[in-house]
Amino acid sequence: MHIVVLGAGVMGSALCVPAAASTPQQKTKSVTLVGSPLDEAIIESINASRHHPTLDVHLPEAITAISHKQCDATLLQSADLIILGVSSAGIGWAIEQIRSAQATPKLLSLVTKGLMENPVPSLPPLTYAHTLPNELNMDANKVVGIGGPCIARELALNIPTRVIFGSKDIQSCDVMRSAFQTDTYRIKTTTDIEQLEACAALKNFLCIGVSAMLGAHPLNDSHAKNPVAALFNQAVLELRVLSEWIAPSPQSTQPDITAFDLAGLGDLHVTVGGGRNSRLGNYLGQGHTLDSVLNNQMLNVTVEGVDTGKQLHSGVVSACETGTLNGDHIPLTLAILQCIHSRGAFEFDFTRLPG
């Protein structure tokens, strides 16, 4: 199997580690990591010493690292699997690489987490699983989403990790699982890819509000844990509401399998534990405004939860006005949206939580 990863950021690069691993059950594989225009220094470092400077991990020799300038049409056309390993800000670049190469991937997988604005602003935003097959003129059954709790550096260091792959066609999941699963990278599968993709984006957004409690209510030696737990619980409940609004689950017998499982609750847990969305929330909890943080402490940092909030805003407001969503059920969502829309402070009224 020939695997090409577009984007040498932390998660795309980390995913190359299990991809390049050899087990008796796996056929011979080749793994090529293609850096985006922003990844030149990373590719140079990998090729010089195998060291990925952002992950602070040495990548296996079996991974071939090239710059975007070296990525030609033949490479993408011959790929059995193309993985979009860019952030939401780089999705346009990755799509253009595939289009310009006139490549139709046998399988396309998504590490990228985010939502796309609906052409009808009053309707819910769309997942990449919904939009990408049309943009790339490919079979939607050949798209596989990756979700679940996974810190990139831990994955690259082979620390035990359990995730979930999703596709409309379970056979596509099975092909990917057989290529990636190792003793430490354990993979669950689902056919509910749009729910998975919705949860993957929403947990970044909701993490901002939960993590604000990490910076608020300081004690002598640490942060207060009660408000963090209260908003974590609320975030999971709202994750369920929002993911069903965006992508109603076809699994009527198990409607909570995604939001209350690895792609939702599990991923939210590790996201609150660290990363860009958590950092932003922490600063907001200390009393900084969004505008101040994004222009100072986190200048030029892509915070995917903020991008997701921008995509959510008009649809959520409209849905609350029409009664499609009940604002009393999503107070944390509304508080985060207000912060993002105004670029101001984050404020949450705990009396909005049911007593």
N, C-alpha and C positions, 0 to 999 in steps of 0.2 A: 504493500500500500504506500502510495506517495502522498504525504501530508504537507500542505503549505499553510503556514500561519502568517497572516498579514497584520503586522504591528508587533513591535518588540517591547511593548510595555510590560509591566510586571506579570499580569495574568496570562497574556498570550505567550510570553516566554516561559513561564512556569509550567504551562500546559504541555510544552515541548518535552518536559522531563518524562512523564509517563508515556507520552507518545513515542519517545525514542527507546523506551525500555524494551528489553527482549524477554519473553517468557516462552515456555514450550508450546503454549496454546496459540501464540501469535505468529503470523507469517512475517516474512522479511518486510521491514518498513524503512522508508527514508523520510526525514523530517527537515524541512527548510523553513527557517525563520526569516521573514522579510521585514526589515525595518521601514517605518514610515519616514517621511521627510524630517520628522522631529527626533528620529532615533539614530542619527548618524553616529553620535558618540558611543551609544550603547553597542552598535554593531562593530565599531572599531575596537572596543574593549574586548568583546567576546572573541573576535578573531585574533587579537594580540595575546590574550591570556586565558580565554574562556570565562573571564569574570564578567558577570552582569552587574554593573555598578549600582543600579537601583535596587535590585533584589539582594545584592551582596552575596551572591551564590555563584559558584563555578559550574557552568553548564556542561553536560556530557559532550565528548568529542563527536558523538553520533549526530549531533544537531549541526546542520549547516546554516550559518548566519550570513545574510547578504543585505546590501542596502537596496533601497527602492530603485536606484539607478540600474541595478543588476537584474532586476525582475523583468524578464521578457515574457512575451505571449506564450512561448512554448512551455515555460515552467507552469503557468496557470492552466493552460489547456490540457496538460498531461496529469494534473493533480487528480487523485481519487477523492481527496477531501480538502476543502479550503476552509480555514477557520478565521473568522473575523475577530482578531485579538485587539482591536483598537478601542479607545474610549468612544463615547457617544459623539464627541466633537470630531472624531476622525472617520466616522462611518461613510461620509461622502467620498473621502479619498479611497477607501477600501473598495467601495462599489465601483468607482471609476476605473480602478486597476483591473477588475474582472471584466467590466464592459469593454474597455479599450483592447483587452486581449481577446475579446470575443470568445471567452471561456464559458462553458456551461458545466459547473461542477457536478460530479456524480453525487457528492454530498456537500452541503454547506452547513457549517456550524457557527454558533454565535456565542462569543464571550462578551461582546458588547451589550451593555445594559442601558436601556432608555426607551422612550416613547416617541412616536411621531405625531405631529399635529393632525387632527382630523380635518379634511377639507370643509366639513361642516362644523364650525367652531362650537356649536351648542352640543355636539355629540362627544362621546368619550374619545380620548386619543387612541392611536393604533399602536400595536406592538410591531417590532421588526419582523416577527414571524408572519405577520399579516401582510406587510408591505414589500418585503424583499423578494419573494418569488416573482411578483409582477415586474419589479424593477430589473431583475436579472433574467427574466424570461425562463424560469425554471420551475420544475414540479415542486409544489409546496410539500409533498410527502418526503422530499429529499433534504428538508431543512431540519436541523437538530439544535435545540436550545440547550444550554448548560446553566444549571442553577444550583443553589445550595450553599452551605457554609464552607467557604474555602479562602483562607488567607494565602496569597500567592507564594510568599516565601516559604511557608510551611509545606505547601505542595512541592515546591522545588527541592526541599530538603527531605522529601519522602516521609514526612510526618503523617500518621494516619488521618485520612480525610474521606468523608462520605458526601457524595453529591448526587444530583439527579439530572439525567438527560431526558429531553422530551422531543417527540416528533409525532405528527399525525399518523405516520406509519411506524409501528413498533419495530419493524425489521430494520429501519434506518438507525434506530437507537441501538439495536443489537449489534449491528455492524460496528458502530462507534465504540460501544462498550467492549467488544472483543479486541479492538485495537488499542484501547487506553487502560483498561482495568489492570491493576497490579495488586500486589499483596497489601499495599498501603493506600491505594487510590481505589475506593470502592464506589460502585456506580449503581444507583437505582434508576428505573426508567418509567416513563409515563407517556400516554398519547395526548395529554392535555398541554401541548406546547404553548398555547397562547396564555393560559393561566400561569404557567411557569414563567414566561417572559414578562407578564404583567407584574408578578410578584418580585422578580429580579430587579425591575426598575423601581417599583414602589418602596421596597425596603430601604433603598438609598435615600429617598425622599423622607420617609417617616423616621429614619435614623436621626435626621437633623434635630427633630423635636425631642426625641428620647435623650439624645446626647447633650442637649442643652441642660438637662438636669445634672450632668456630670460637672458642669461648670458653676451651677447654682447651689445655693444652700450649703456653703462650705462649713465643715466641722473643723476641729483643731488639727486633725491628722489626715482627713480625707473628705470626700464628698458624701453627702447624705444619700443613702441607698434607697430609702423608701420612695421618694418621688421618681427615681429612675425606674424602679420596679413598677410603679403605678402607670407610668407612661409607656413602658415596654408592653405591658399587658394591653393597654388601650391601643397601641400601635398595631399589635397583632389582630385585634378585633377589626380595626379600620382597614388593615391590609386585606382581610377577608371581604369586607364590603366593597372596597375599591376594585379589587381584582375581579370580582363577580360582575361589577358594573362595566369594566373594560372588556372582559372576555368571559361571558357566561360559560360555566363549566358544563361540558357534555356528560360528565360523569355523575349522573343524577343520584346514583346509589352511594357515592362517596364525594359529596360536593366540597369537603374541606381538605381533601388529600394534599393540595398544593399549599394553600395559605397557612395551614396549621402543621405543615411538615417541613421538609428540608428547604424548599425554595422560598418559603415565607418566614416562619418563626426561626428556623435554624439559621438562615442567612442573615436575618435581622440581628441575631445575637452576636455573630462575629463582626458585623458591620459597626454595631455600636461599640464594640471592643477596640476599634482602631480604624484608621483610614481617613480619607479627606472629608467625607460627610460627617464623621464623628468629630473631627477637629473643628469643622465649621460650627457644629452644634455646641461644642464646648465653649468656643469664643462667644457665641450668642448668649449662652447661659451666664457668662461673666458680665453681660450687660452691653457688649459691643453691638453696633448695628451691622446688618448684612453688608451695606455699602462700605462701611469702614473696614470690615474684615477682608472683603474681596479686593480692596484697593491698598491693603497694607500687609497683614500677616499672611494672606493667601493670594497675593497678587499673581496673576497668570497661572493659577491652579484651576484645573477643570474639576468642578464639584458636580457630579452627575445628578445628585439629588436636587440641586437648584434647577438644572435643565429640565428634569422631569416635572418639577413644580410648575415651571413656565408652560409646559405642554398640558398640564392638568387644569390650569386655572379657569379658563373660560368654560370648559365642559362641566367642571364641578359646580361653578356658580350657577350655570344654566340648569343643571340637574336639581340643585337645591331649590331653585325658584319654581320649577315645574313639579316638584315632589317626587321626581325619580330617585333622588337621594334625600335622606332625612338629615339635615344639618346637625340635629341633636345626637346622631349616631357617629359623627365624624368631627368632633371638636378639635382634635389634634391636627387633622388635615387642614381644617379651616385656619387654625392659628399659624401653621407653617406657611400656607398660601398667602396669608396676610403679610407675613414677614418678607417673603420673596417678592410679592407684588409691590410693596412699599419700599423695599430695600432698607427697611428699618429694623427695629428691635423685635426680638421674639418674646411674646407674652402669652402665657397660658393660664387660664382661669380654672383652677382645680374644682370649683363648684360646678363646672360643666360636666364633670364625671358623675354618672348616676350614683345616688346614695343608697 
